[in-house]
Amino acid sequence: MNRIVGSLTDHLNRTWDMLRGAIEAFPDEQWRVADEDDLIPARQALHIIESSAFYSGDWTGKKFPTGERLGCNWEFSPADELPSRQDVLTYLDEAKAKLDAWLTKRGDDGLLGEPQDKRFPWTGACELGRALYLIRHTHHHLGKIHNELRRRSIARPEWR
């Protein structure tokens, strides 16, 4: 039984549900705007999802294809070129499936083993650290998205 994988998957599913709820909460006309460019909801959501694809992928010897999936760069593309909410939600589903497969493939033993990809030393001494880092990273940026919802008087998803 993969108890660690099960626990991580449960917490990640709750996190993805909160992200989905936040994305769905924004009206289309507020999805690509903010007082500060860095706080544009589409930009933050795309960064979360693309980071998940990055950290759960095997990019050994390859460069991560930043921006290729949706044809824009989360950090540098002009706001009007950022993806729609629906496109981001579709990408979220894809990234979630990829992350679930990454966790399942590693299993508890693999998560406790030495990192297979040495490019993430800041995530810790084992693969579990990579998954935990991803959760922390996601919640950091999800907090920015929730702050934008609150600032705009839009109801935020419940904590899960």
Z-matrix of the N, CA and C atoms (Angstrom, degrees):
N
C 1 1.456
C 2 1.534 1 108.90
N 3 1.313 2 116.93 1 131.75
C 4 1.462 3 122.65 2 179.87
C 5 1.524 4 110.08 3 -93.81
N 6 1.321 5 115.67 4 83.17
C 7 1.463 6 120.03 5 -176.70
C 8 1.525 7 112.52 6 -69.47
N 9 1.319 8 116.90 7 -37.32
C 10 1.465 9 120.10 8 179.61
C 11 1.528 10 109.51 9 -67.98
N 12 1.316 11 116.82 10 -47.85
C 13 1.467 12 120.74 11 178.35
C 14 1.521 13 110.11 12 -58.70
N 15 1.329 14 117.35 13 -43.22
C 16 1.468 15 120.90 14 179.09
C 17 1.520 16 112.30 15 -61.00
N 18 1.332 17 116.40 16 -43.20
C 19 1.472 18 120.01 17 179.47
C 20 1.520 19 111.44 18 -66.43
N 21 1.330 20 116.67 19 -44.52
C 22 1.465 21 120.07 20 178.44
C 23 1.521 22 111.06 21 -62.41
N 24 1.315 23 116.59 22 -44.10
C 25 1.459 24 120.62 23 -179.94
C 26 1.520 25 110.74 24 -61.26
N 27 1.320 26 117.05 25 -41.72
C 28 1.462 27 120.70 26 178.17
C 29 1.529 28 110.78 27 -60.27
N 30 1.325 29 117.30 28 -48.41
C 31 1.467 30 120.22 29 -179.00
C 32 1.523 31 111.71 30 -67.60
N 33 1.319 32 116.80 31 -38.01
C 34 1.459 33 119.02 32 177.34
C 35 1.525 34 111.42 33 -66.76
N 36 1.325 35 117.38 34 -39.30
C 37 1.467 36 119.68 35 177.14
C 38 1.519 37 111.09 36 -61.05
N 39 1.315 38 117.20 37 -40.67
C 40 1.475 39 120.37 38 177.04
C 41 1.527 40 110.66 39 -63.95
N 42 1.327 41 115.14 40 -40.17
C 43 1.465 42 120.04 41 179.18
C 44 1.521 43 110.87 42 -64.67
N 45 1.339 44 116.58 43 -45.49
C 46 1.469 45 120.54 44 178.84
C 47 1.524 46 110.60 45 -63.63
N 48 1.329 47 117.40 46 -37.61
C 49 1.469 48 119.94 47 177.18
C 50 1.526 49 111.01 48 -61.44
N 51 1.330 50 116.33 49 -41.60
C 52 1.466 51 119.90 50 178.18
C 53 1.525 52 110.94 51 -65.37
N 54 1.325 53 116.75 52 -40.93
C 55 1.463 54 120.00 53 178.19
C 56 1.525 55 110.26 54 -64.52
N 57 1.315 56 116.65 55 -45.27
C 58 1.466 57 120.44 56 178.04
C 59 1.532 58 110.28 57 -57.03
N 60 1.327 59 116.41 58 -47.07
C 61 1.459 60 120.80 59 179.68
C 62 1.516 61 112.29 60 -60.58
N 63 1.326 62 116.68 61 -39.36
C 64 1.465 63 120.32 62 179.28
C 65 1.524 64 110.79 63 -67.15
N 66 1.318 65 116.86 64 -43.27
C 67 1.469 66 120.73 65 178.81
C 68 1.530 67 109.87 66 -61.47
N 69 1.309 68 116.25 67 -45.57
C 70 1.465 69 120.95 68 -179.35
C 71 1.523 70 112.63 69 -66.25
N 72 1.328 71 117.22 70 -25.16
C 73 1.470 72 120.54 71 -176.68
C 74 1.530 73 113.13 72 -72.21
N 75 1.314 74 117.32 73 -28.32
C 76 1.466 75 119.41 74 -177.71
C 77 1.525 76 110.81 75 -74.59
N 78 1.313 77 117.09 76 131.58
C 79 1.473 78 118.85 77 169.99
C 80 1.534 79 108.52 78 -66.80
N 81 1.306 80 116.61 79 151.22
C 82 1.469 81 120.32 80 -178.33
C 83 1.520 82 112.22 81 -53.55
N 84 1.326 83 117.51 82 -38.96
C 85 1.469 84 119.94 83 -176.19
C 86 1.533 85 112.63 84 -71.26
N 87 1.332 86 118.09 85 -11.46
C 88 1.463 87 120.83 86 177.90
C 89 1.528 88 112.89 87 -109.69
N 90 1.306 89 117.48 88 0.65
C 91 1.457 90 122.81 89 -174.91
C 92 1.535 91 113.33 90 -69.67
N 93 1.328 92 117.25 91 -33.55
C 94 1.466 93 120.94 92 -175.22
C 95 1.529 94 112.72 93 -113.86
N 96 1.321 95 117.35 94 23.14
C 97 1.467 96 120.48 95 -179.26
C 98 1.531 97 110.09 96 -132.92
N 99 1.330 98 114.68 97 151.87
C 100 1.459 99 122.71 98 173.27
C 101 1.521 100 107.52 99 -167.58
N 102 1.317 101 115.95 100 162.81
C 103 1.462 102 119.72 101 177.66
C 104 1.522 103 111.65 102 -65.90
N 105 1.319 104 116.29 103 -30.83
C 106 1.461 105 121.83 104 176.74
C 107 1.528 106 107.95 105 -120.14
N 108 1.318 107 116.29 106 134.30
C 109 1.458 108 121.22 107 -176.26
C 110 1.521 109 112.53 108 -54.91
N 111 1.324 110 116.76 109 -38.82
C 112 1.468 111 121.57 110 -179.09
C 113 1.527 112 112.36 111 -64.74
N 114 1.315 113 117.71 112 -21.62
C 115 1.466 114 121.15 113 -175.78
C 116 1.531 115 113.70 114 -98.25
N 117 1.304 116 117.63 115 8.02
C 118 1.463 117 120.57 116 176.32
C 119 1.530 118 107.98 117 -60.16
N 120 1.323 119 118.44 118 123.93
C 121 1.468 120 120.72 119 -176.21
C 122 1.527 121 113.68 120 -54.03
N 123 1.321 122 117.48 121 -42.25
C 124 1.467 123 120.23 122 179.76
C 125 1.526 124 110.68 123 -60.83
N 126 1.314 125 116.43 124 -38.27
C 127 1.470 126 121.61 125 -178.98
C 128 1.531 127 110.44 126 -66.45
N 129 1.335 128 116.46 127 -47.05
C 130 1.461 129 120.98 128 -178.92
C 131 1.531 130 111.18 129 -65.41
N 132 1.321 131 117.41 130 -44.98
C 133 1.469 132 120.94 131 -179.10
C 134 1.526 133 110.86 132 -63.63
N 135 1.323 134 116.58 133 -43.82
C 136 1.461 135 119.95 134 179.13
C 137 1.530 136 110.59 135 -62.28
N 138 1.314 137 117.12 136 -39.84
C 139 1.467 138 120.78 137 178.83
C 140 1.534 139 110.88 138 -62.91
N 141 1.314 140 117.44 139 -43.75
C 142 1.467 141 120.84 140 178.25
C 143 1.521 142 110.30 141 -57.87
N 144 1.311 143 116.41 142 -50.55
C 145 1.462 144 121.40 143 -174.13
C 146 1.522 145 111.22 144 -68.97
N 147 1.318 146 116.40 145 -42.56
C 148 1.460 147 119.29 146 179.35
C 149 1.530 148 110.60 147 -65.54
N 150 1.321 149 117.47 148 -35.69
C 151 1.465 150 120.75 149 177.20
C 152 1.518 151 110.84 150 -65.29
N 153 1.325 152 117.03 151 -37.82
C 154 1.456 153 120.08 152 176.98
C 155 1.525 154 110.18 153 -62.13
N 156 1.323 155 116.47 154 -44.19
C 157 1.463 156 120.24 155 178.17
C 158 1.528 157 110.49 156 -62.02
N 159 1.322 158 116.16 157 -36.79
C 160 1.457 159 121.22 158 179.84
C 161 1.529 160 111.00 159 -67.51
N 162 1.310 161 117.07 160 -53.09
C 163 1.464 162 120.27 161 -175.20
C 164 1.524 163 113.51 162 -71.02
N 165 1.301 164 118.47 163 -22.21
C 166 1.460 165 120.15 164 179.90
C 167 1.526 166 112.26 165 -100.60
N 168 1.306 167 116.43 166 9.95
C 169 1.461 168 119.81 167 -179.28
C 170 1.514 169 112.45 168 -103.32
N 171 1.290 170 115.50 169 165.96
C 172 1.447 171 121.73 170 173.64
C 173 1.519 172 106.86 171 -104.44
N 174 1.307 173 116.29 172 98.19
C 175 1.459 174 121.48 173 -176.21
C 176 1.517 175 111.17 174 -109.01
N 177 1.331 176 117.39 175 17.91
C 178 1.455 177 121.40 176 -179.19
C 179 1.526 178 109.79 177 -53.94
N 180 1.320 179 115.00 178 122.04
C 181 1.459 180 120.40 179 178.58
C 182 1.512 181 114.76 180 74.78
N 183 1.328 182 117.08 181 4.57
C 184 1.468 183 121.32 182 -179.39
C 185 1.525 184 109.56 183 -126.29
N 186 1.305 185 115.55 184 155.97
C 187 1.453 186 120.96 185 174.85
C 188 1.528 187 107.96 186 -92.83
N 189 1.338 188 116.28 187 134.89
C 190 1.459 189 119.66 188 178.15
C 191 1.532 190 108.86 189 -65.38
N 192 1.335 191 117.04 190 132.38
C 193 1.472 192 120.57 191 -176.85
C 194 1.531 193 112.98 192 -80.37
N 195 1.318 194 116.52 193 66.62
C 196 1.465 195 121.47 194 -178.61
C 197 1.520 196 110.57 195 -53.04
N 198 1.303 197 115.83 196 126.42
C 199 1.451 198 121.51 197 175.13
C 200 1.510 199 116.55 198 81.99
N 201 1.294 200 118.45 199 -8.88
C 202 1.467 201 119.80 200 -175.89
C 203 1.518 202 113.02 201 -69.61
N 204 1.303 203 118.19 202 -36.57
C 205 1.470 204 121.18 203 -174.52
C 206 1.529 205 112.08 204 -60.43
N 207 1.335 206 117.33 205 -43.53
C 208 1.464 207 120.22 206 -178.15
C 209 1.533 208 113.08 207 -114.81
N 210 1.315 209 116.72 208 9.33
C 211 1.461 210 120.54 209 173.35
C 212 1.510 211 115.22 210 72.79
N 213 1.340 212 116.88 211 24.67
C 214 1.457 213 119.71 212 177.33
C 215 1.524 214 108.87 213 -153.78
N 216 1.302 215 115.31 214 160.87
C 217 1.450 216 121.55 215 178.28
C 218 1.522 217 108.01 216 -102.42
N 219 1.319 218 116.96 217 122.71
C 220 1.471 219 121.01 218 -175.49
C 221 1.523 220 111.94 219 -56.12
N 222 1.324 221 116.96 220 -30.73
C 223 1.458 222 120.62 221 -173.94
C 224 1.525 223 113.69 222 -91.58
N 225 1.326 224 116.89 223 -36.35
C 226 1.465 225 119.87 224 -169.84
C 227 1.525 226 115.71 225 -112.62
N 228 1.303 227 118.75 226 -16.35
C 229 1.463 228 119.42 227 -178.81
C 230 1.530 229 110.65 228 -67.14
N 231 1.333 230 116.49 229 144.63
C 232 1.462 231 119.26 230 174.36
C 233 1.533 232 109.84 231 -60.79
N 234 1.310 233 116.14 232 150.54
C 235 1.466 234 121.18 233 -175.43
C 236 1.522 235 112.81 234 -54.07
N 237 1.330 236 116.96 235 -40.31
C 238 1.461 237 118.92 236 -176.88
C 239 1.528 238 113.21 237 -71.71
N 240 1.326 239 117.59 238 -9.15
C 241 1.459 240 121.50 239 176.59
C 242 1.533 241 112.44 240 -98.33
N 243 1.318 242 117.14 241 -3.26
C 244 1.461 243 120.31 242 178.36
C 245 1.522 244 109.45 243 -70.68
N 246 1.326 245 118.15 244 154.05
C 247 1.467 246 121.22 245 -174.45
C 248 1.522 247 113.60 246 -70.42
N 249 1.317 248 114.85 247 158.83
C 250 1.464 249 121.93 248 176.63
C 251 1.524 250 109.81 249 -69.33
N 252 1.305 251 115.72 250 165.20
C 253 1.472 252 120.23 251 176.25
C 254 1.527 253 109.92 252 -59.28
N 255 1.323 254 117.44 253 -43.09
C 256 1.459 255 120.08 254 -178.21
C 257 1.531 256 111.73 255 -63.47
N 258 1.326 257 117.09 256 -41.20
C 259 1.460 258 119.82 257 177.56
C 260 1.523 259 111.36 258 -63.46
N 261 1.317 260 116.77 259 -39.37
C 262 1.465 261 120.87 260 178.50
C 263 1.530 262 110.43 261 -67.79
N 264 1.317 263 117.60 262 -39.46
C 265 1.466 264 120.20 263 177.95
C 266 1.531 265 111.54 264 -64.35
N 267 1.320 266 116.80 265 -38.20
C 268 1.462 267 120.22 266 176.15
C 269 1.525 268 110.55 267 -64.22
N 270 1.320 269 116.27 268 -43.71
C 271 1.466 270 121.45 269 177.85
C 272 1.537 271 110.29 270 -63.16
N 273 1.317 272 117.16 271 -37.78
C 274 1.461 273 121.66 272 176.87
C 275 1.522 274 110.55 273 -58.37
N 276 1.317 275 117.16 274 -45.80
C 277 1.470 276 120.72 275 178.95
C 278 1.532 277 111.10 276 -61.62
N 279 1.320 278 116.77 277 -41.21
C 280 1.465 279 120.95 278 178.81
C 281 1.524 280 111.35 279 -65.05
N 282 1.322 281 115.97 280 -45.19
C 283 1.468 282 120.02 281 -179.18
C 284 1.521 283 111.11 282 -65.73
N 285 1.326 284 117.05 283 -38.23
C 286 1.460 285 121.02 284 177.75
C 287 1.523 286 110.53 285 -61.76
N 288 1.325 287 117.39 286 -44.93
C 289 1.462 288 121.11 287 179.04
C 290 1.529 289 110.60 288 -62.91
N 291 1.314 290 116.81 289 -39.89
C 292 1.462 291 120.91 290 179.24
C 293 1.530 292 110.33 291 -65.69
N 294 1.307 293 116.75 292 -42.92
C 295 1.462 294 120.57 293 179.53
C 296 1.531 295 110.89 294 -65.94
N 297 1.325 296 117.26 295 -42.66
C 298 1.467 297 120.80 296 176.78
C 299 1.529 298 110.46 297 -58.62
N 300 1.326 299 116.75 298 -43.05
C 301 1.466 300 120.69 299 179.39
C 302 1.528 301 111.06 300 -65.74
N 303 1.330 302 117.14 301 -38.76
C 304 1.462 303 121.70 302 178.68
C 305 1.524 304 110.33 303 -61.95
N 306 1.338 305 116.85 304 -45.80
C 307 1.470 306 121.05 305 179.53
C 308 1.523 307 111.02 306 -64.92
N 309 1.326 308 116.90 307 -45.78
C 310 1.464 309 121.20 308 -178.98
C 311 1.523 310 110.83 309 -62.07
N 312 1.314 311 116.79 310 -42.37
C 313 1.469 312 121.15 311 -179.75
C 314 1.528 313 110.72 312 -61.22
N 315 1.312 314 117.71 313 -39.24
C 316 1.453 315 120.82 314 -178.63
C 317 1.525 316 111.84 315 -75.73
N 318 1.320 317 116.84 316 -39.37
C 319 1.462 318 119.29 317 -176.89
C 320 1.518 319 110.74 318 64.75
N 321 1.320 320 116.02 319 174.53
C 322 1.461 321 119.99 320 -178.14
C 323 1.523 322 111.80 321 -59.01
N 324 1.320 323 116.86 322 -45.32
C 325 1.466 324 120.00 323 -177.83
C 326 1.523 325 111.54 324 -62.70
N 327 1.313 326 116.46 325 -42.80
C 328 1.457 327 120.02 326 179.63
C 329 1.517 328 112.81 327 -66.52
N 330 1.323 329 116.73 328 -35.31
C 331 1.459 330 119.86 329 178.85
C 332 1.526 331 111.69 330 -67.27
N 333 1.316 332 116.08 331 -29.59
C 334 1.461 333 119.93 332 179.36
C 335 1.521 334 112.65 333 -87.31
N 336 1.325 335 116.28 334 -7.14
C 337 1.456 336 120.98 335 -179.41
C 338 1.518 337 112.60 336 -83.07
N 339 1.307 338 113.88 337 173.55
C 340 1.458 339 120.92 338 179.12
C 341 1.528 340 110.10 339 -62.16
N 342 1.328 341 116.91 340 142.91
C 343 1.471 342 119.77 341 -179.51
C 344 1.522 343 112.04 342 -56.71
N 345 1.330 344 115.88 343 134.88
C 346 1.461 345 120.69 344 177.89
C 347 1.525 346 111.09 345 -78.35
N 348 1.318 347 116.44 346 -31.98
C 349 1.459 348 121.98 347 179.31
C 350 1.523 349 106.91 348 -108.51
N 351 1.313 350 117.10 349 116.23
C 352 1.468 351 122.78 350 -173.64
C 353 1.530 352 113.25 351 -83.67
N 354 1.335 353 117.70 352 5.43
C 355 1.473 354 119.43 353 -176.70
C 356 1.522 355 113.54 354 -83.37
N 357 1.328 356 118.26 355 1.41
C 358 1.459 357 120.35 356 -176.48
C 359 1.527 358 111.63 357 -121.66
N 360 1.324 359 119.42 358 53.63
C 361 1.469 360 119.77 359 -175.16
C 362 1.531 361 112.90 360 -62.18
N 363 1.318 362 118.23 361 -25.50
C 364 1.462 363 121.34 362 -179.95
C 365 1.526 364 112.93 363 -71.32
N 366 1.324 365 117.61 364 -8.93
C 367 1.465 366 119.34 365 -178.18
C 368 1.522 367 113.19 366 -91.95
N 369 1.321 368 117.77 367 -7.46
C 370 1.453 369 119.67 368 175.86
C 371 1.513 370 113.84 369 120.96
N 372 1.333 371 113.91 370 -177.01
C 373 1.455 372 121.66 371 -171.88
C 374 1.525 373 113.79 372 -90.72
N 375 1.325 374 117.30 373 1.63
C 376 1.464 375 120.24 374 178.08
C 377 1.533 376 109.22 375 -147.43
N 378 1.312 377 115.63 376 168.36
C 379 1.471 378 120.69 377 -178.43
C 380 1.525 379 111.96 378 -63.19
N 381 1.322 380 117.04 379 -28.77
C 382 1.468 381 120.39 380 177.05
C 383 1.527 382 110.20 381 -57.66
N 384 1.318 383 116.63 382 -37.72
C 385 1.460 384 120.60 383 178.00
C 386 1.509 385 112.46 384 -59.60
N 387 1.312 386 116.64 385 -35.39
C 388 1.468 387 121.08 386 178.30
C 389 1.526 388 110.35 387 -63.70
N 390 1.332 389 116.48 388 -44.07
C 391 1.466 390 120.60 389 179.23
C 392 1.527 391 110.87 390 -66.19
N 393 1.331 392 116.61 391 -42.00
C 394 1.468 393 119.97 392 179.34
C 395 1.524 394 110.98 393 -65.96
N 396 1.324 395 116.84 394 -39.94
C 397 1.458 396 120.39 395 176.50
C 398 1.526 397 110.42 396 -59.50
N 399 1.312 398 115.87 397 -43.16
C 400 1.464 399 120.30 398 -179.80
C 401 1.532 400 111.15 399 -60.18
N 402 1.323 401 117.08 400 -41.78
C 403 1.472 402 120.30 401 177.36
C 404 1.529 403 110.16 402 -63.02
N 405 1.332 404 116.88 403 -46.57
C 406 1.476 405 120.25 404 179.58
C 407 1.531 406 110.98 405 -61.24
N 408 1.329 407 116.56 406 -45.05
C 409 1.462 408 121.76 407 179.98
C 410 1.532 409 110.47 408 -60.47
N 411 1.325 410 115.86 409 -44.93
C 412 1.458 411 120.68 410 -179.52
C 413 1.518 412 110.79 411 -61.40
N 414 1.318 413 117.60 412 -45.82
C 415 1.462 414 120.33 413 -178.90
C 416 1.529 415 112.16 414 -66.53
N 417 1.320 416 117.31 415 -32.96
C 418 1.465 417 120.17 416 175.94
C 419 1.533 418 110.12 417 -58.93
N 420 1.323 419 115.79 418 -50.99
C 421 1.467 420 119.47 419 -177.60
C 422 1.530 421 111.97 420 -76.16
N 423 1.314 422 117.76 421 -30.99
C 424 1.460 423 120.50 422 174.52
C 425 1.527 424 109.80 423 -62.71
N 426 1.330 425 116.58 424 -35.64
C 427 1.463 426 120.51 425 175.31
C 428 1.519 427 111.80 426 -60.75
N 429 1.323 428 117.28 427 -39.08
C 430 1.466 429 120.47 428 177.07
C 431 1.523 430 110.63 429 -63.87
N 432 1.338 431 115.89 430 -41.65
C 433 1.465 432 120.15 431 179.47
C 434 1.531 433 110.06 432 -65.14
N 435 1.325 434 116.80 433 -44.46
C 436 1.463 435 120.34 434 179.32
C 437 1.524 436 111.21 435 -63.86
N 438 1.320 437 117.09 436 -35.61
C 439 1.455 438 119.73 437 177.09
C 440 1.527 439 110.72 438 -63.40
N 441 1.325 440 116.71 439 -38.95
C 442 1.465 441 119.59 440 176.76
C 443 1.532 442 111.02 441 -65.17
N 444 1.318 443 116.86 442 -38.78
C 445 1.469 444 119.23 443 176.28
C 446 1.526 445 109.96 444 -61.23
N 447 1.326 446 116.75 445 -47.27
C 448 1.471 447 120.94 446 -178.84
C 449 1.525 448 110.40 447 -62.88
N 450 1.325 449 116.28 448 -45.26
C 451 1.465 450 120.91 449 -178.92
C 452 1.524 451 111.68 450 -59.91
N 453 1.327 452 116.49 451 -31.56
C 454 1.463 453 121.75 452 -178.70
C 455 1.528 454 112.45 453 -94.41
N 456 1.312 455 116.70 454 6.93
C 457 1.477 456 123.14 455 -179.52
C 458 1.531 457 112.08 456 59.72
N 459 1.321 458 115.80 457 38.73
C 460 1.466 459 122.17 458 175.67
C 461 1.527 460 106.72 459 -105.47
N 462 1.321 461 116.31 460 133.37
C 463 1.463 462 120.25 461 -178.93
C 464 1.528 463 110.66 462 -58.88
N 465 1.322 464 114.87 463 136.10
C 466 1.457 465 121.22 464 178.84
C 467 1.531 466 110.00 465 -96.57
N 468 1.332 467 116.15 466 151.51
C 469 1.468 468 119.46 467 176.45
C 470 1.528 469 110.53 468 -63.07
N 471 1.299 470 115.70 469 150.33
C 472 1.460 471 121.60 470 176.79
C 473 1.523 472 109.75 471 -66.06
N 474 1.325 473 114.99 472 150.97
C 475 1.464 474 120.67 473 172.99
C 476 1.517 475 108.32 474 -64.82
N 477 1.291 476 116.97 475 137.17
C 478 1.477 477 121.62 476 179.03
C 479 1.494 478 109.92 477 -122.85
